[in-house]
Amino acid sequence: MIPYLLAFLLGAACGMVPFSFLLGLTRGKDIRKIGSGNIGATNLYRALGPVYFMIGFVLDGVKGLIPVLLARAWHLPAALAAAGAILGHVFNPFFKFRGGKGVSTIIGCALGLTVKSFLAGLGAWLAIYLITFFVSLASIILAVALPVAAFILHEGTLLDRILIALLGLLIIFAHRTNIKRILKGEEPKTILWKKKP
């Protein structure tokens, strides 16, 4: 049990670092008071534009990748480190258990656990985003594509694949309000390369 606990705590410690929120503060912006109020990279885009979005997105991905790589190097269960990172990000205790939606962090975890599935999921994300310009819909498709690709390719351990599927369901749940807005035709489009949101 101790290796599983250590791996989870390692991931959670990384996942709870609110990079996008901190980046907003460097420019005097509290992104909790802007847009959706979410502390993730997409809301950082609404506050500060595409350059800060990309920095926040990459950093939120790194905090999923690093604990997975460290867990493997230290012979700890990498899947548990990934779970900790995602849950720490989505249910951040420093923000009353309201964090980001976990998309970039699960991408980082997937890159560490299942590289080919990561590439398939990223391709699906890009395709849907470039067709619709809905970051939320692309993220939902990513959450589906990652576990499907992992099971088809038999990549990673069975625990890795099950975990990615469960985390995908968590991401879909985190986007439940976005799904409602998409169905109502009220979801805003996000052109990530525009200078002003």
C-alpha positions in Angstrom: 0.0 0.0 0.0 2.8 2.4 0.8 4.2 2.6 -2.8 0.6 3.3 -4.1 0.1 6.0 -1.5 3.5 7.6 -2.2 2.8 7.7 -5.9 -0.6 9.2 -5.4 0.7 11.9 -3.0 3.6 12.7 -5.5 1.1 13.3 -8.2 -1.3 15.3 -6.0 1.5 17.6 -4.9 2.3 18.4 -8.5 -1.3 18.6 -9.6 -2.2 21.2 -6.9 0.3 23.8 -8.2 -2.0 26.3 -9.9 0.3 27.5 -12.7 -2.4 29.3 -14.8 -3.7 31.1 -11.7 -0.1 32.2 -10.7 0.6 33.3 -14.3 -2.5 35.5 -14.1 -1.3 37.1 -10.8 2.0 38.1 -12.5 0.0 40.4 -14.6 -2.3 41.5 -11.8 -5.2 39.3 -13.0 -7.2 37.0 -10.7 -8.6 34.6 -13.3 -11.2 33.4 -10.7 -13.0 36.7 -11.4 -12.8 36.5 -15.2 -14.7 34.5 -17.7 -15.8 31.2 -16.3 -13.9 31.7 -13.1 -11.9 28.5 -13.7 -8.2 28.5 -12.8 -7.2 26.6 -15.9 -5.4 27.6 -19.1 -8.5 28.3 -21.2 -9.7 30.9 -18.7 -6.1 32.3 -18.6 -6.5 32.9 -22.3 -9.6 35.0 -21.7 -7.7 37.1 -19.3 -4.3 37.5 -21.0 -4.4 36.0 -24.5 -2.8 33.2 -26.5 0.9 33.5 -25.3 -0.1 33.1 -21.6 -2.5 30.4 -22.6 0.2 28.3 -24.2 2.6 28.8 -21.2 -0.2 27.8 -18.8 -1.3 24.8 -21.0 2.3 23.5 -21.2 3.0 24.0 -17.5 -0.3 22.3 -16.5 0.7 19.4 -18.8 4.2 19.2 -17.2 2.7 18.8 -13.8 1.0 15.6 -15.1 4.1 14.3 -16.9 6.7 14.9 -14.2 5.1 12.8 -11.4 4.5 9.9 -13.9 8.2 10.0 -15.0 9.4 10.3 -11.4 7.1 7.4 -10.3 8.6 5.2 -13.0 12.1 6.2 -12.1 11.5 5.4 -8.4 9.6 2.1 -9.2 6.3 3.5 -7.9 2.9 2.9 -9.6 2.9 5.5 -12.4 -0.9 5.2 -12.9 -1.4 6.3 -9.3 0.8 9.3 -9.7 -1.2 10.3 -12.8 -4.4 9.9 -10.8 -3.1 12.1 -8.0 -2.0 14.8 -10.5 -5.4 14.9 -12.2 -7.4 14.9 -9.0 -5.1 17.5 -7.4 -5.6 19.8 -10.4 -9.4 19.3 -10.7 -10.2 19.3 -7.0 -7.6 21.7 -5.7 -7.9 22.0 -1.9 -6.3 25.5 -2.0 -9.3 26.7 -4.1 -12.1 25.1 -2.2 -11.7 22.0 -4.2 -12.4 23.9 -7.5 -9.5 23.7 -9.9 -9.1 23.4 -13.6 -10.8 20.9 -15.9 -7.8 18.7 -16.2 -7.3 18.5 -20.0 -3.7 19.7 -20.2 -2.8 17.6 -17.1 -4.2 14.4 -18.5 -2.3 15.1 -21.7 0.9 15.2 -19.7 0.0 12.0 -17.9 -0.9 10.3 -21.1 2.4 11.4 -22.7 4.2 9.7 -19.8 2.0 6.6 -19.7 1.0 5.9 -23.3 2.9 7.9 -26.0 1.0 6.5 -29.1 -2.4 7.1 -27.4 -1.3 10.6 -26.5 -0.5 11.3 -30.2 -3.9 9.9 -31.3 -5.7 11.9 -28.6 -3.8 15.1 -29.5 -4.7 14.5 -33.2 -8.4 14.2 -32.3 -8.2 17.3 -30.2 -6.6 19.4 -33.0 -9.1 18.1 -35.6 -12.2 18.9 -33.6 -10.9 22.2 -32.5 -9.9 23.4 -36.0 -13.4 22.3 -37.3 -15.5 23.9 -34.5 -13.2 26.3 -32.5 -14.8 24.9 -29.3 -12.0 24.1 -26.9 -14.5 22.3 -24.6 -15.8 20.0 -27.4 -12.2 19.2 -28.5 -11.3 18.4 -24.9 -14.3 16.0 -24.5 -13.3 14.2 -27.7 -9.7 14.0 -26.4 -11.1 12.4 -23.2 -12.8 9.7 -25.3 -9.9 9.2 -27.8 -7.2 8.6 -25.3 -8.6 5.5 -23.6 -10.0 4.2 -26.8 -6.6 4.4 -28.5 -4.9 2.9 -25.4 -7.2 -0.1 -25.4 -7.0 -0.6 -29.2 -3.2 -0.3 -29.2 -2.9 -2.3 -25.9 -0.5 0.4 -24.8 0.6 0.6 -21.1 -0.5 -1.7 -18.4 -4.1 -2.7 -17.9 -4.1 -0.4 -14.8 -2.8 2.5 -17.0 -5.6 2.0 -19.5 -8.3 1.7 -16.9 -7.0 4.8 -15.2 -7.0 6.8 -18.4 -10.6 5.8 -19.1 -11.7 6.8 -15.6 -9.8 10.1 -15.9 -11.5 10.7 -19.3 -14.9 10.3 -17.6 -13.8 12.8 -15.0 -12.9 15.3 -17.7 -16.2 14.8 -19.4 -18.0 15.3 -16.0 -15.9 18.5 -15.5 -17.3 19.8 -18.8 -20.9 19.1 -18.1 -21.9 22.8 -18.1 -20.0 23.2 -21.5 -22.0 20.3 -22.9 -25.2 22.0 -21.9 -24.1 25.2 -23.6 -23.1 23.3 -26.7 -26.5 21.6 -27.0 -28.2 25.0 -26.5 -25.9 26.7 -29.1 -24.5 29.0 -26.4 -20.9 27.8 -26.1 -18.5 30.6 -27.2 -15.8 29.8 -29.8 -12.2 30.4 -28.8 -9.7 31.4 -31.5 -6.5 30.7 -29.6 -4.2 32.6 -32.0 -6.1 35.9 -31.7 -4.4 38.6 -29.8 -7.4 39.6 -27.8 -9.9 37.0 -26.4 
